[in-house]
Amino acid sequence: MLHWSQKGGHSDRRSSTVDLETWKPVPGYEGQYEVSDIGRVRSLDRVDPRGQRRKGQVSRPGIDSRGYRVVALSKNGVKTRFSVHRLVALAFHGSAPEGKPNACHKDGDSLNNCAENLYWGSQFENMQDRLRHGTYSNGTETRTHCPRQHPLQAPNLVASAARNGYRACRSCAQTRAHIQGAKRRGKDLSDQFQVISDKKYAQIMGGVQ
């Protein structure tokens, strides 16, 4: 089966490899940046305002104080920071409908920015999701487990998130990177997330495979 992918703003047919990662232009930054259905953001080959050629590359997102992945996009010399999950939602689900301004995570994992895991929801729906997944904190309550039920305690914490005062599951983050890497190589392991993440949790906490 042949798949289509976007590179440099053009569609290329690939006959020798299977590419399961789909890229779309970032709305408002067409021709400059693209975002994929597994939550990666990349710049495209371009000529900067000084006439110098710049090679496109995949961005390395940070994590903000709320636990969301963020990237800075540059346009006309001005850098603007965006949450990755909103860029994915805009590119793959269109503009937010009236009354549903929040890009929500179906599984409650703020680092899982796959297009299939996101939907536009109201503030009420977003709050209900957070309550259901145990990710809501009112300042006195702190979640103790991730949505996959791995305890949020050292060393099972994403270091970059912890530095910002947010606790994110390290085993799930590693599993997500593992599955996304496999998807780029043409293998879909998404249905094995729980099994793989449980094994990684055991490894991180000193267990065996």
C-alpha positions, -999 to +999 in steps of 0.1 A: +000+000+000+014+034-010+010+064+013+014+101+006+034+125+027+042+161+026+077+175+024+087+210+018+051+219+011+047+194-018+032+160-019+056+132-027+046+096-036+068+071-018+071+037-035+099+021-015+089+029+021+057+032+041+053+065+059+026+064+086+033+100+098+012+126+081+023+162+079+001+193+074+009+230+072+005+250+104-024+274+099-010+309+095+025+296+089+020+278+056+052+273+037+072+278+069+061+251+094+043+218+094+029+197+122+023+159+121-005+137+133+018+123+160+026+157+174+059+167+159+065+202+145+091+210+118+103+240+099+107+238+061+136+247+039+135+284+033+153+317+026+155+340+056+150+379+054+187+383+049+187+360+019+204+331+036+191+296+030+179+278+061+176+240+063+143+228+078+144+207+109+122+190+135+116+213+165+125+202+200+096+213+222+098+224+257+072+218+285+054+247+301+043+251+337+010+234+329+026+203+315+020+210+278+045+207+251+053+241+235+073+254+205+083+288+193+074+297+157+090+326+139+073+348+113+086+381+099+112+382+126+087+377+155+087+346+176+055+333+191+051+304+215+023+279+208+011+247+226+017+218+203-016+202+210-034+233+196-013+233+165-022+196+159-059+203+165-059+233+142-041+214+114-061+181+116-095+191+130-099+226+117-107+258+136-123+255+170-161+254+168-181+282+185-183+274+222-156+248+221-123+266+223-103+240+242-081+214+225-088+184+248-069+152+253-091+121+252-068+101+274-060+129+299-023+128+290-012+163+282+019+150+264+000+128+240-005+151+211-015+126+185-043+140+163-066+110+171-062+118+208-074+154+205-108+170+201-123+205+204-143+208+236-160+233+259-145+244+292-170+221+309-160+191+288-123+199+294-129+200+332-150+168+331-121+151+313-096+163+339-118+150+367-124+117+350-087+112+344-075+125+377-055+153+362-074+181+379-058+200+407-075+228+426-043+238+445-048+215+474-052+182+455-023+166+436-027+136+413-007+106+424-009+084+392-009+090+355-039+080+333-022+046+328-021+042+366+017+044+370+027+062+402+040+097+397+071+095+418+108+096+412+124+083+392+093+079+371+090+116+363+099+135+332+128+157+342+119+187+320+083+187+333+094+183+370+116+214+367+085+234+358+066+220+388+045+196+368+046+158+372+045+138+340+049+100+337+084+091+324+074+055+314+045+068+293+067+095+277+093+069+267+066+046+254+051+074+233+085+081+218+090+044+211+056+040+194+060+072+174+095+060+162+080+027+152+052+044+133+077+065+113+093+031+104+060+018+092+050-003+123+019+005+143+022-004+180-004+019+194-026-010+206+003-021+228+008+011+247-003-003+281+019-033+279+050-014+267+046+014+292+042-011+321+074-028+311+092+006+309+078+015+343+093-017+357+126-009+341+127+026+354+118+016+389+144-012+389+122-041+379+128-066+351+115-068+316 
